[in-house]
Amino acid sequence: MVTVRIVISVAASHNWPLYKMDVNNAFQLEAFFRGCLHGFASRVPKPGEYMVCKLLKSLYGLKQASRQWNIKLTDVLQATNYIQNPYDHSLFTRKEGEEIDIILIFVDDLLITRNSRRLVDQAKQILHKNFKVKDLGELRYFLGIEVLRSQEGILLNQRKYTLELISDVVLSGSKPVNAPMEVNAKLTTIDYDAHVRGIIDLVLTDITSYQKLMGKLIYLTIIRLDISFVVQVLSQFMQQPKVSHWELALRLVRYLKGSPGQGILLKNNPCTQLTVYCDSDCAACPNTTRSVTGYIVKLEDCNDPIGHFEKLHPVRQFEVTSSFILCVLTCVHGWILFLDESKSNGKKESSFGS
């Protein structure tokens, strides 16, 4: 999803249009045949004749279906001078002089942006020629993310997804809270409670509901950076959640109810500087005494957050901060290499904040 945000941020900063295309029956690349089932033969086969049934529906259940579809689409794009990004194979670019065309693929959904109308028209012709595709026009929704364009830039939010999540846990009539988690709250495991003693916290009986809710909240962190830390904490108790963990998860949903449409504004200012903010809380986890480290990557001129992460590390704080920043910069540099192709002026710089 980092690549998705980078592509949309580039389109916003250059005021490029965004288009969406959908491939119909993406996994039905060829005709599939199998032996004729008993009772389905329209006539008795002749001696030496073997009859088969032709399957007309897409075989989405095959383990190799998605791989074969990706290989087919990649071959078609590379045959028409598109270059596959070596750091993210779902990203394809084509450049002719100062004109550039970018195609981002997610299974059978395609996001297209450009600075040349001619290249986009050629891309659509290529896709229509080789596949049965549906042109959905300008981008409005992509992977559950609503894309709203204004004079200031592009706003990304998951309002519809958030409202459905609130409805699923039956909290539509609940009162919102102002903070996702109480200050200095420490969540512990069952083993920790048994070792310390004196802590009475019942084990949650319905583990499946907790795991489903956490899966939805993790997907929501794509846009809602303000809940990333709380979700990171709660996701550590997926196997043996307690009642206190479930109550905090419901509190987080009530926090989301207060601002379901909150999102990220990708401004249309020129972006030339990449900034990484990183911090670590030494031995913050009461269960493992590990350090909690997090980072956020921003296109500084636009103030666009394009990546964020939180993780536990069993090392000292200084080691975490220094090594993690270098690792982040290495990964992000690979993700944004295509920015060099889309900009003809300005130098890309990196700086650190704390």
C-alpha positions in Angstrom: 0.0 0.0 0.0 3.0 2.3 0.3 3.4 2.2 -3.5 -0.3 3.1 -3.9 0.1 6.2 -1.7 3.3 7.2 -3.5 1.7 7.0 -6.9 -1.3 9.0 -5.8 0.9 11.5 -4.1 2.9 12.0 -7.3 -0.3 12.4 -9.3 -1.5 15.0 -6.7 1.8 17.0 -6.7 1.8 17.2 -10.6 -2.0 17.6 -10.9 -2.2 14.4 -13.0 -5.5 12.7 -13.6 -6.0 9.2 -12.1 -7.9 6.5 -14.0 -9.2 3.1 -12.9 -9.7 0.0 -15.1 -11.1 -3.4 -14.1 -10.3 -6.7 -15.9 -13.3 -9.0 -16.4 -12.6 -12.7 -15.7 -8.9 -12.0 -15.2 -8.1 -15.5 -14.2 -9.8 -17.1 -17.2 -6.9 -16.8 -19.5 -7.5 -19.9 -21.5 -10.2 -22.5 -22.1 -10.1 -25.2 -19.4 -11.2 -28.8 -20.1 -11.8 -31.8 -17.9 -13.3 -35.2 -18.3 -17.0 -35.4 -19.0 -19.0 -36.1 -15.8 -21.2 -39.1 -15.7 -24.7 -38.3 -16.9 -23.8 -35.1 -18.8 -22.9 -36.6 -22.1 -25.4 -35.6 -24.9 -24.6 -38.7 -26.8 -22.8 -42.0 -26.4 -19.2 -41.6 -27.5 -18.0 -43.6 -30.5 -15.3 -46.3 -30.0 -11.9 -44.5 -29.4 -13.6 -41.2 -28.9 -13.0 -39.3 -25.6 -15.5 -36.6 -24.6 -14.7 -33.6 -22.3 -16.5 -30.7 -20.8 -15.5 -27.1 -21.5 -15.5 -25.0 -18.3 -17.0 -21.5 -19.1 -16.7 -20.0 -15.6 -13.5 -18.4 -14.2 -11.5 -20.8 -11.9 -10.7 -18.4 -9.1 -10.0 -21.3 -6.7 -6.9 -22.6 -8.5 -3.7 -22.0 -6.5 -1.8 -21.0 -9.6 -4.6 -18.8 -11.1 -3.3 -15.5 -9.7 0.2 -16.3 -10.7 -0.7 -17.2 -14.3 -2.7 -14.0 -14.6 0.1 -11.9 -13.4 2.6 -13.6 -15.8 0.2 -13.0 -18.7 -0.4 -9.3 -17.9 3.4 -8.7 -17.3 4.3 -10.2 -20.6 1.8 -8.0 -22.4 3.0 -4.8 -20.7 6.7 -5.6 -21.2 6.1 -6.4 -24.8 4.8 -2.8 -25.3 7.8 -1.1 -23.7 6.6 -0.9 -20.1 9.3 -1.3 -17.5 8.5 -3.4 -14.4 9.8 -1.8 -11.2 12.3 -4.2 -9.6 11.3 -3.1 -6.1 7.6 -3.5 -6.6 6.5 -5.8 -9.4 3.0 -4.4 -9.5 4.3 -1.0 -10.8 5.0 -0.4 -14.5 6.2 2.7 -16.2 6.7 3.8 -19.7 8.6 7.0 -20.7 8.9 8.6 -24.1 10.9 11.9 -23.9 9.2 14.0 -21.3 6.0 12.0 -21.4 5.4 9.3 -18.8 2.7 6.8 -18.1 2.4 4.8 -14.8 0.3 1.7 -14.3 -0.2 0.2 -10.8 -1.8 -3.3 -10.6 -3.6 -4.9 -7.7 -4.9 -8.4 -8.9 -7.4 -7.3 -11.5 -7.7 -3.6 -10.6 -5.5 -1.2 -12.5 -4.6 2.4 -11.5 -3.3 4.6 -14.3 -1.8 8.1 -14.2 0.2 10.2 -16.6 1.4 13.5 -17.9 0.5 12.6 -21.5 -3.0 11.9 -22.7 -1.5 10.1 -25.7 0.3 7.5 -23.6 -2.9 6.8 -21.6 -4.9 6.3 -24.7 -2.3 3.9 -26.0 -2.3 2.0 -22.7 -6.1 1.6 -22.8 -5.9 0.4 -26.3 -3.3 -2.2 -25.4 -5.4 -3.5 -22.5 -8.6 -3.6 -24.6 -6.8 -5.5 -27.3 -5.5 -8.2 -25.0 -8.1 -8.5 -22.3 -11.7 -7.8 -21.6 -11.5 -4.7 -19.5 -13.9 -2.1 -18.2 -12.9 1.5 -18.2 -14.3 3.0 -14.9 -13.1 6.6 -15.7 -11.5 8.8 -13.1 -10.5 7.2 -9.9 -13.1 7.3 -7.1 -12.5 4.1 -5.1 -9.5 1.9 -5.0 -9.1 -1.1 -2.6 -11.8 0.3 -0.3 -10.1 3.7 -0.2 -12.2 6.7 -1.3 -10.3 9.2 -3.5 -11.5 12.8 -3.4 -9.9 15.5 -5.5 -10.0 19.2 -4.6 -8.1 22.4 -5.4 -5.7 21.6 -2.5 -4.9 18.1 -3.6 -6.3 14.6 -3.1 -8.0 13.4 0.0 -7.8 9.6 0.9 -10.2 8.2 3.4 -11.9 5.0 4.4 -15.2 6.4 5.6 -17.4 3.7 4.1 -15.2 0.9 5.4 -15.1 2.6 8.9 -18.9 2.9 9.1 -19.4 -0.7 8.1 -16.9 -1.7 10.8 -18.8 0.2 13.4 -22.0 -1.4 12.3 -20.5 -4.9 12.4 -19.6 -4.6 16.1 -23.0 -3.0 16.9 -21.6 0.3 18.1 -23.5 2.6 15.9 -25.4 4.1 18.8 -22.5 4.3 21.2 -20.9 7.5 22.4 -17.5 8.4 20.8 -14.4 8.8 22.9 -11.6 11.4 22.4 -8.6 9.1 22.6 -8.0 5.6 21.2 -6.2 4.5 24.4 -5.8 5.7 27.9 -2.5 7.3 28.8 0.2 4.9 30.2 -2.1 1.9 29.8 -0.2 -1.4 29.8 -1.6 -4.6 28.4 -0.3 -7.9 29.6 -0.5 -11.5 28.5 -2.0 -14.4 30.4 1.4 -15.8 31.3 2.5 -12.4 32.7 -0.6 -12.3 34.9 0.1 -15.8 36.2 3.7 -15.0 37.0 3.0 -11.6 38.7 -0.3 -12.8 40.4 -2.8 -10.5 41.9 -4.1 -9.5 38.4 -7.6 -10.7 37.7 -8.4 -10.5 34.0 -10.6 -13.1 32.4 -9.7 -14.9 29.2 -11.9 -14.0 26.2 -13.9 -17.0 25.1 -14.8 -15.7 21.6 -11.3 -15.5 20.1 -12.6 -15.5 16.5 -14.5 -12.2 16.9 -11.4 -10.6 18.3 -9.2 -11.8 15.5 -11.7 -10.7 12.8 -12.0 -7.2 14.4 -8.2 -6.9 14.6 -7.9 -7.9 10.9 -10.3 -5.1 10.0 -8.5 -2.6 12.2 -5.1 -3.5 10.7 -6.5 -2.7 7.2 -7.8 0.6 8.4 -4.3 1.7 9.4 -3.6 2.2 5.7 -5.1 5.7 6.1 -5.7 6.1 9.8 -2.2 6.7 11.1 -3.5 7.8 14.5 -4.5 4.3 15.4 -1.4 2.5 14.3 0.2 2.3 17.7 -2.9 0.9 19.4 -3.5 -1.6 16.7 0.1 -2.7 16.9 -0.3 -3.3 20.7 -3.6 -5.2 20.4 -2.4 -7.4 17.5 0.2 -9.0 19.9 -2.6 -10.8 21.7 -4.3 -12.5 18.7 -3.8 -16.1 20.1 -4.9 -15.6 23.7 -6.9 -12.3 24.1 -8.3 -11.3 27.4 -11.5 -9.3 28.2 -9.4 -6.2 28.7 -8.0 -6.5 25.2 -11.5 -6.8 23.7 -12.7 -3.8 25.7 -9.8 -1.7 24.4 -10.6 -2.8 20.8 -14.2 -1.7 21.2 -12.9 1.6 22.7 -10.8 2.0 19.5 -13.9 1.5 17.4 -15.8 4.2 19.5 -12.8 6.5 18.8 -13.2 5.9 15.1 -16.9 6.7 15.4 -16.0 10.3 16.3 -14.3 10.9 12.9 -15.1 8.2 10.4 -14.2 10.4 7.4 -10.7 11.4 8.7 -8.0 10.7 6.1 -4.8 11.9 4.5 -4.6 15.0 2.3 -2.0 14.6 -0.4 -1.2 18.2 -1.4 -0.6 19.4 -4.9 2.7 21.2 -4.0 5.9 20.1 -5.8 7.6 17.5 -3.7 11.4 17.2 -3.8 12.5 16.2 -0.3 12.1 12.9 1.5 12.1 12.9 5.3 12.0 10.0 7.7 11.1 10.4 11.4 12.0 7.6 13.7 11.8 7.0 17.4 12.0 4.2 20.0 10.7 3.6 23.5 13.3 1.6 25.3 12.0 -1.6 27.0 8.4 -0.3 26.8 6.7 -3.7 26.5 5.9 -5.1 30.0 5.7 -8.7 28.7 9.0 -9.0 26.8 10.9 -5.8 27.9 11.5 -5.1 24.2 11.8 -1.7 22.6 8.9 -0.4 20.6 10.2 1.4 17.4 8.2 3.3 14.9 8.8 5.5 11.8 6.9 7.7 9.4 8.1 8.6 5.9 6.9 11.9 4.5 7.3 13.9 1.3 8.3 17.0 3.2 7.4 19.8 0.8 3.9 18.3 0.4 3.7 17.1 4.0 2.4 13.8 2.6 2.9 10.7 4.8 3.6 7.8 2.4 4.7 5.1 4.9 4.6 4.2 8.6 5.5 1.2 10.8 5.7 0.0 14.4 7.6 -3.0 15.7 9.1 -4.6 18.8 12.9 -5.1 18.8 14.9 -7.1 21.4 17.8 -4.7 21.3 18.9 -1.4 23.0 17.3 1.9 22.0 20.3 3.4 20.3 20.9 0.3 18.2 17.2 0.3 17.1 17.1 3.9 16.1 20.3 4.1 14.1 20.0 0.7 12.3 16.3 1.1 11.7 16.6 4.5 10.0 19.2 3.1 7.6 17.0 0.2 6.8 14.0 2.4 6.2 15.9 4.8 3.9 17.2 1.8 1.9 13.7 0.4 1.4 12.0 3.7 0.7 14.7 4.7 -1.8 13.8 1.6 -3.8 10.1 2.3 -3.7 10.5 5.9 -5.0 13.0 5.3 -7.8 10.3 5.9 -10.3 10.0 9.5 -9.0 13.2 10.2 -10.9 11.5 9.3 -14.1 8.5 11.6 -13.4 10.4 14.7 -12.5 12.7 16.7 -14.8 13.7 19.4 -12.4 14.8 19.5 -8.7 17.1 17.1 -6.8 15.8 14.5 -4.4 17.2 14.9 -0.9 16.9 13.0 2.3 16.8 14.5 5.8 16.1 13.2 9.3 13.8 14.4 12.1 13.5 13.3 15.7 
